[in-house]
Amino acid sequence: MRYEPRYGQDGGRSEGHAGARTAIGSPRRDGVRRDGRRDDRWDGRPAPLVAYDVSRGRPRSVLAALALAGCGALLAAGCSPPGGEAAGQGGSPPGAASPGGGSPGPSGSSSPTGPPTKGAVTVTGEVAKGLESPWGVAALPGGDLLVASRDKGTISRVRAGTGAVTPIGEVPGVAPGGEGGLLGLALSPAFASDQLVYVYFTTESDNRIARLRYDDQRSAGQQLGAPDTVFRGIPKGLVHNGGRIAFGPDKMLYVGTGETGDTGLAQDKKSLGGKILRMTPDGEPVHGNPEADSVVYSYGHRNVQGLAWDKDKRLWAAEFGQNTWDELNLIEPGGNYGWPEAEGKAGRPGFRDPVAVWKTDDASPSGIAWAQGSIWMAGLKGERLWRIPLAGATPVAEPEAFLQGRYGRLRTVVPLGGDTLLLVTSETDRRGSPEAGDDRILTLTVR
C-alpha cells in the first residue's frame, strides 16, 4: 500500500517550519522557539504569530549591479553599502556537524592542500526584494536573473542594477501544494542560440521537466513559449518532491528527486523517486549511466534539493534526513546512499556514507554551490549558510555557520564566479515569518 504523507506525521519530516526570526546575536538553538515550544514538526496549520524584533540590523537595501564574466558567470559590481556587512561566524554547535575526514588546522590557517580552515561571509548588496516563494534561479547572459515562484507558477526577470522585477510568463500545468509547485530552473547549455529555459514542476499527477523558449521581444508576461515536456512520471507528494535541476560539466541534465514520503521508493531502482537522475537535454538516458536505458544515476536518497560540482567536476548533493541527520554527499555513479536503511554515517557495507552531517534543527538543506574551495549550503529550518571547506573530496575543518537567524529560511545559492555568490531567502513559502521586503536575493563575498 502506498504511504500517503501528511504534514507533521511521524517519520515524515519535511523542510521544517522555523518560526519567527530573532535578533542578531540571539538565534534560536536546538529547535526551541522564543515562546519556549519545540518547532521540529510542522502540522500544516498557519504559523503562529510570534513577536520578533524588526530592528535586527539588516543591511540597507543596495541593488547589485551584475555583469557577465566568462562562461556565463556573473560578478557583482558597485553593490557595497557603506562598510558592507560582515556576517558573524556562527560556528558549529557541538555535535551539530561532522565532516567526513581531515584534521582542522589552527584557527584561520590554510590547509596544505585546501582553502583556509576558517572562512568569511560579507553581505555586499541586495539584488531584489518583495519576491513571492522564490525557488529556482538562473543567471542570464548580461547579468539579469530569472527567478521561479514555487506557489505562483511564474517566472520573473530581475534587472541587474535596478532590481526591477518583471514577470515573463507562467508555466502551464503547475499545481502548487505542500512542497510542490514550480521548483528548479536551469538554462540550456546552448541558451545563447536556442533560448531554452528548463523547469522542474509539480502537476496534478506527477513531477516533470519541461523546456520553454524565452523571447524577450514579446510583451511582458507573454515571453514564454509553450512547454515542451522532456521528462515526466517523477513521483509527487505533499512533501519530498526534490526539484533541483542543473546542467553538469558534461552538458547533461541532472535532477534531484524525493521519495514523496513513500520510503520504499528510494531503494527501488525502477522508481524515479529518491534518486539523482542524469539525462540528455532531450530527456533520454545518457550512454555511460550505471544501467543501460535508465536515467537513474544514484539512489537511496530521501529528498535531494542541492546539486553542485567542484573545480574537479565532482558532483555533490545535499538532502534532508528524517529526525537525526541531514547530509552532504559526494555522488558516485550507481552509488546507494542508504535511505531508508541508513541515515547519516552508518558505516554499513553497500551504502555510501555522507561526507558531512548536521542535526536536522541546524540545517534542513536546500541549494548548494561551490566557490573558493568550499561547498556553501543553504539551510531552511537552520536559517543559516554553511561552509564546508574541502581539500579534494575531504573536509579540512569542521563546517562553519554564517548569517545564523539573520535572514530567516535560506533556499538557493548561486555561484557567480570567483568569490561571489547569490543567496535567496525563503520566508514566503508558508513556513517562514515574512517581514516587509521578503523574500530577497542577496549578494555575498565569501572566502
Secondary structure by P-SEA (a helix, b strand, c coil): cbbbbcccccccccccccccccccccccccccccccccccccccccccbbbbbcccccccbbbbbbbbccccbbbbccccccccccccccccccccccccbbbbcccccccccccccbbbbbbccccccccccccbbbbcccbbbbbbbccccbbbbbbccccbbbbccccccccccccccccbbbccccccccbbbbbbbccccccbbbbbbbbccccccccccccccccccccccccccbbbbbbccccbbbbbbcccccccccccccccccbbbbbcccccccccccccccccccccccccccccccccbbbbbbbbbcccccccccccccccccccccccccccccbbbbccccccccccccbbbbcccbbbbbbccccbbbbbbbccccccccbbbccccccccccbbbbccccbbbbbbccccccccccccccbbbbbbcc
